[in-house]
């Protein structure tokens, strides 16, 4: 029998043809490969969140193989001697087992936790980028809303996650969560008993949180991320204004190979950072906290950073309780103070950002499609509002750790609380005003340079004795009419060169890190200053 | 769009041997609405010093990736990793296990990432491409056609003509939807009232939980407490002396038993409110440890000022004045547990708390 020879070199082509016969993939595949991505560092922030999410999925699967969320009481008998013989839930027991008796388990646990912290941080910073550049404007309002939902989903996922190990800290967090649910008018007690299957802590909450943490919310996150990415591909990226860039095009590199290589490399770097953090920096050392006991708490009980702002709002809110009678029906009713900073405030903080694109469009009467980004300075109102929101957030965040600050810096705890209460009212308007003025000032300076040129640093004395600084006007474009009184360039909302070396007055820096890898360009000799005076000669004694 | 480009596509012969591969790339991009306006190799002359240098750097980075990856695997397998196992040297090396994993994996990934990025920035051709956007609504005709299709669909159902069928469908679907909801609601919803009592108003101190007898104050290990067990100015956490009283099953019951100094005890007696009458036994008071704000254990007791601080949100309670909140977000006083000493000389709670303990809720008066 004759063996059929396989032509190895024709194999890729043949298989590609076979695949295309079945899937007709040639056109859509090429379209994908040719998709153009604009390039700017700030567009990478969202990618950090995406990559952290991938790390979260992978490390989470590993943890799930060892973790058991059961609240059954067991006696610890693992390697960690200080806790031996202590009664604890099976959840805490397996979390300890993961940390001490699984090879590399602690590393994976810390990787999961660090990735979660980074995930939320990247989401927040990415959100700032999108907000301050106006990338949420039409047609991208829907994707902005998906982004806001992603933040809150991540928030819940993180909370559920750090509640699972059932150490003293997570139990305290859960207890506060139960108090928050209790505070909801009318249905509060029903919601709490239903969720906890009775009074806190009950015996089912961890099993329920577990399925929420490993299935329901990750599923929702995956779905939302898919929509987020899908809309991004459909609507294409925004881009900064600049030469050749219009509202109708995308200028950049194609997905393959340029963008894919950069993104792949960046993924590895994000992954590297998470791995390094996980190995070198301890996070959530649950064995130091001990198992959760309702009577035990330690000072400096702080949630993870992304929950801290709500902890801060809870600390700052005054003890304003509403008690009333419903016409003698029942024994009287209560709306506890904790309801406002933990239920109402997050509600506002969800709705307000979600509707912000529409609110802004309505007030600015702007119905146009925007694919070009705005620099923060070019929309002072939005920038100021954003700065105000950040100031509000930061006061809450700091107040979430005010006991630690009070302790470490020897400040009165009550003074810290009052500083937060005053700060939350005073600082946001101040931030608004400051940001507004800075934005206007930066804009003004750009306009100045466009009208009069770059400051050269050369001071010249005029014949009448005045001193002026020489300005180097920027080259005019061809449309400008000489001598129309309005000389200078059109304001384009993009970077204006403000130093002489930005317009080529100085040679570019020589390349090379420790030693030059190229020859430096010859220093340009200043042109002889020709003012019709004969060349000076060396003064000699002429003897 | 397809109709517009069709004639051009016919003119283009992809198998024309005179075309370079890049011509094909450009044509492909053009069909995808992408114009490659600038495409220049980084090193037009092969084998220059600069190019060689980049190649060496890349080689070094990827070698480091391999080296660090190997180091990770070796460390993972061979380095002492087990807490509290092995001999002295094993335990001396153990603390470096996780840092080693982090450092080696981090460096492996970092060099890989930097290598790939260097590759793309230094070796891949410099490129500027422009892709057209197709924003704005669909073609007016398209909109009309789709709208007609959808409206037609609705009309075909004939709900306008056959109102009865629609109503019947709704009447059938609503219970079915309710059925789906009912399973969820019925299995998860639990009423706050259990056995005729609202569980938020009772704790483990309820004599009913002890066969009708007053519940003893006990340590965590279940041993009862005598007055002499608490020194003057001291405080201990006590639990109801019933089976499982110190476990999280009675998470609402931890109580702080405080032995006040004489003058503080007198002050407390002077300040006592109606609800706390006769709760104090000599110089001993017992207050719920569960903060009325968010339910954390309010356990930091400042002896000099007789203030109790909750470490979660810094609510402060004045013990000598009915544990009234004096600072922070808490709005209600800590409930006082009425205590006395039984015939055998041990502390007992004469009754359950007279008001609900812990964070407030809607039905709480």
Boltz contact constraints between the chains, C-beta under 6 A:
constraints:
  - contact:
      token1: [A, 30]
      token2: [B, 28]
      max_distance: 6.0
  - contact:
      token1: [A, 31]
      token2: [B, 32]
      max_distance: 6.0
  - contact:
      token1: [A, 34]
      token2: [B, 29]
      max_distance: 6.0
  - contact:
      token1: [A, 34]
      token2: [B, 32]
      max_distance: 6.0
  - contact:
      token1: [A, 34]
      token2: [B, 34]
      max_distance: 6.0
  - contact:
      token1: [A, 36]
      token2: [B, 34]
      max_distance: 6.0
  - contact:
      token1: [A, 36]
      token2: [B, 129]
      max_distance: 6.0
  - contact:
      token1: [A, 36]
      token2: [B, 131]
      max_distance: 6.0
  - contact:
      token1: [A, 79]
      token2: [B, 83]
      max_distance: 6.0
  - contact:
      token1: [A, 79]
      token2: [B, 84]
      max_distance: 6.0
  - contact:
      token1: [A, 81]
      token2: [B, 84]
      max_distance: 6.0
  - contact:
      token1: [A, 100]
      token2: [B, 83]
      max_distance: 6.0
  - contact:
      token1: [A, 103]
      token2: [B, 81]
      max_distance: 6.0
  - contact:
      token1: [A, 104]
      token2: [B, 76]
      max_distance: 6.0
  - contact:
      token1: [A, 106]
      token2: [B, 98]
      max_distance: 6.0
  - contact:
      token1: [A, 107]
      token2: [B, 98]
      max_distance: 6.0
  - contact:
      token1: [A, 107]
      token2: [B, 101]
      max_distance: 6.0
  - contact:
      token1: [A, 172]
      token2: [B, 296]
      max_distance: 6.0
  - contact:
      token1: [A, 175]
      token2: [B, 295]
      max_distance: 6.0
  - contact:
      token1: [A, 176]
      token2: [B, 294]
      max_distance: 6.0
  - contact:
      token1: [A, 179]
      token2: [B, 294]
      max_distance: 6.0
  - contact:
      token1: [A, 179]
      token2: [B, 295]
      max_distance: 6.0
  - contact:
      token1: [A, 179]
      token2: [B, 359]
      max_distance: 6.0
  - contact:
      token1: [A, 182]
      token2: [B, 359]
      max_distance: 6.0
  - contact:
      token1: [A, 182]
      token2: [B, 361]
      max_distance: 6.0
  - contact:
      token1: [A, 185]
      token2: [B, 362]
      max_distance: 6.0
  - contact:
      token1: [A, 186]
      token2: [B, 362]
      max_distance: 6.0
  - contact:
      token1: [A, 188]
      token2: [B, 361]
      max_distance: 6.0
  - contact:
      token1: [A, 188]
      token2: [B, 362]
      max_distance: 6.0
  - contact:
      token1: [A, 189]
      token2: [B, 192]
      max_distance: 6.0
  - contact:
      token1: [A, 189]
      token2: [B, 361]
      max_distance: 6.0
  - contact:
      token1: [A, 193]
      token2: [B, 190]
      max_distance: 6.0
  - contact:
      token1: [A, 193]
      token2: [B, 192]
      max_distance: 6.0
  - contact:
      token1: [A, 194]
      token2: [B, 188]
      max_distance: 6.0
  - contact:
      token1: [A, 194]
      token2: [B, 189]
      max_distance: 6.0
  - contact:
      token1: [A, 194]
      token2: [B, 190]
      max_distance: 6.0
  - contact:
      token1: [A, 197]
      token2: [B, 190]
      max_distance: 6.0
  - contact:
      token1: [A, 199]
      token2: [B, 199]
      max_distance: 6.0
  - contact:
      token1: [A, 200]
      token2: [B, 251]
      max_distance: 6.0
  - contact:
      token1: [A, 201]
      token2: [B, 248]
      max_distance: 6.0
  - contact:
      token1: [A, 201]
      token2: [B, 251]
      max_distance: 6.0
  - contact:
      token1: [A, 236]
      token2: [B, 133]
      max_distance: 6.0
  - contact:
      token1: [A, 248]
      token2: [B, 133]
      max_distance: 6.0
  - contact:
      token1: [A, 249]
      token2: [B, 130]
      max_distance: 6.0
  - contact:
      token1: [A, 249]
      token2: [B, 132]
      max_distance: 6.0
  - contact:
      token1: [A, 250]
      token2: [B, 131]
      max_distance: 6.0
  - contact:
      token1: [A, 251]
      token2: [B, 130]
      max_distance: 6.0
  - contact:
      token1: [A, 253]
      token2: [B, 127]
      max_distance: 6.0
  - contact:
      token1: [A, 254]
      token2: [B, 129]
      max_distance: 6.0
  - contact:
      token1: [A, 257]
      token2: [B, 124]
      max_distance: 6.0
  - contact:
      token1: [A, 258]
      token2: [B, 124]
      max_distance: 6.0
  - contact:
      token1: [A, 258]
      token2: [B, 127]
      max_distance: 6.0
  - contact:
      token1: [A, 261]
      token2: [B, 116]
      max_distance: 6.0
  - contact:
      token1: [A, 261]
      token2: [B, 120]
      max_distance: 6.0
  - contact:
      token1: [A, 262]
      token2: [B, 117]
      max_distance: 6.0
  - contact:
      token1: [A, 262]
      token2: [B, 120]
      max_distance: 6.0
  - contact:
      token1: [A, 264]
      token2: [B, 116]
      max_distance: 6.0
  - contact:
      token1: [A, 265]
      token2: [B, 113]
      max_distance: 6.0
  - contact:
      token1: [A, 265]
      token2: [B, 116]
      max_distance: 6.0
  - contact:
      token1: [A, 265]
      token2: [B, 117]
      max_distance: 6.0
  - contact:
      token1: [A, 268]
      token2: [B, 109]
      max_distance: 6.0
  - contact:
      token1: [A, 268]
      token2: [B, 112]
      max_distance: 6.0
  - contact:
      token1: [A, 268]
      token2: [B, 113]
      max_distance: 6.0
  - contact:
      token1: [A, 269]
      token2: [B, 113]
      max_distance: 6.0
  - contact:
      token1: [A, 271]
      token2: [B, 109]
      max_distance: 6.0
  - contact:
      token1: [A, 272]
      token2: [B, 106]
      max_distance: 6.0
  - contact:
      token1: [A, 272]
      token2: [B, 109]
      max_distance: 6.0
  - contact:
      token1: [A, 272]
      token2: [B, 110]
      max_distance: 6.0
  - contact:
      token1: [A, 272]
      token2: [B, 113]
      max_distance: 6.0
  - contact:
      token1: [A, 275]
      token2: [B, 102]
      max_distance: 6.0
  - contact:
      token1: [A, 275]
      token2: [B, 105]
      max_distance: 6.0
  - contact:
      token1: [A, 275]
      token2: [B, 106]
      max_distance: 6.0
  - contact:
      token1: [A, 275]
      token2: [B, 109]
      max_distance: 6.0
  - contact:
      token1: [A, 276]
      token2: [B, 102]
      max_distance: 6.0
  - contact:
      token1: [A, 276]
      token2: [B, 106]
      max_distance: 6.0
  - contact:
      token1: [A, 278]
      token2: [B, 102]
      max_distance: 6.0
  - contact:
      token1: [A, 279]
      token2: [B, 98]
      max_distance: 6.0
  - contact:
      token1: [A, 279]
      token2: [B, 99]
      max_distance: 6.0
  - contact:
      token1: [A, 279]
      token2: [B, 101]
      max_distance: 6.0
  - contact:
      token1: [A, 279]
      token2: [B, 102]
      max_distance: 6.0
  - contact:
      token1: [A, 279]
      token2: [B, 103]
      max_distance: 6.0
  - contact:
      token1: [A, 280]
      token2: [B, 99]
      max_distance: 6.0
  - contact:
      token1: [A, 280]
      token2: [B, 102]
      max_distance: 6.0
  - contact:
      token1: [A, 294]
      token2: [B, 248]
      max_distance: 6.0
  - contact:
      token1: [A, 294]
      token2: [B, 251]
      max_distance: 6.0
  - contact:
      token1: [A, 294]
      token2: [B, 254]
      max_distance: 6.0
  - contact:
      token1: [A, 295]
      token2: [B, 237]
      max_distance: 6.0
  - contact:
      token1: [A, 295]
      token2: [B, 254]
      max_distance: 6.0
  - contact:
      token1: [A, 295]
      token2: [B, 289]
      max_distance: 6.0
  - contact:
      token1: [A, 295]
      token2: [B, 297]
      max_distance: 6.0
  - contact:
      token1: [A, 297]
      token2: [B, 296]
      max_distance: 6.0
  - contact:
      token1: [A, 297]
      token2: [B, 297]
      max_distance: 6.0
  - contact:
      token1: [A, 297]
      token2: [B, 311]
      max_distance: 6.0
  - contact:
      token1: [A, 299]
      token2: [B, 311]
      max_distance: 6.0
  - contact:
      token1: [A, 301]
      token2: [B, 311]
      max_distance: 6.0
  - contact:
      token1: [A, 301]
      token2: [B, 312]
      max_distance: 6.0
  - contact:
      token1: [A, 314]
      token2: [B, 313]
      max_distance: 6.0
  - contact:
      token1: [A, 315]
      token2: [B, 313]
      max_distance: 6.0
  - contact:
      token1: [A, 315]
      token2: [B, 314]
      max_distance: 6.0
  - contact:
      token1: [A, 317]
      token2: [B, 329]
      max_distance: 6.0
  - contact:
      token1: [A, 319]
      token2: [B, 329]
      max_distance: 6.0
  - contact:
      token1: [A, 319]
      token2: [B, 330]
      max_distance: 6.0
  - contact:
      token1: [A, 319]
      token2: [B, 331]
      max_distance: 6.0
  - contact:
      token1: [A, 321]
      token2: [B, 331]
      max_distance: 6.0
  - contact:
      token1: [A, 331]
      token2: [B, 365]
      max_distance: 6.0
  - contact:
      token1: [A, 332]
      token2: [B, 365]
      max_distance: 6.0
  - contact:
      token1: [A, 333]
      token2: [B, 362]
      max_distance: 6.0
  - contact:
      token1: [A, 334]
      token2: [B, 360]
      max_distance: 6.0
  - contact:
      token1: [A, 334]
      token2: [B, 364]
      max_distance: 6.0
  - contact:
      token1: [A, 336]
      token2: [B, 360]
      max_distance: 6.0
  - contact:
      token1: [A, 337]
      token2: [B, 329]
      max_distance: 6.0
  - contact:
      token1: [A, 337]
      token2: [B, 331]
      max_distance: 6.0
  - contact:
      token1: [A, 338]
      token2: [B, 294]
      max_distance: 6.0
  - contact:
      token1: [A, 369]
      token2: [B, 135]
      max_distance: 6.0
  - contact:
      token1: [A, 413]
      token2: [B, 314]
      max_distance: 6.0
  - contact:
      token1: [A, 414]
      token2: [B, 327]
      max_distance: 6.0
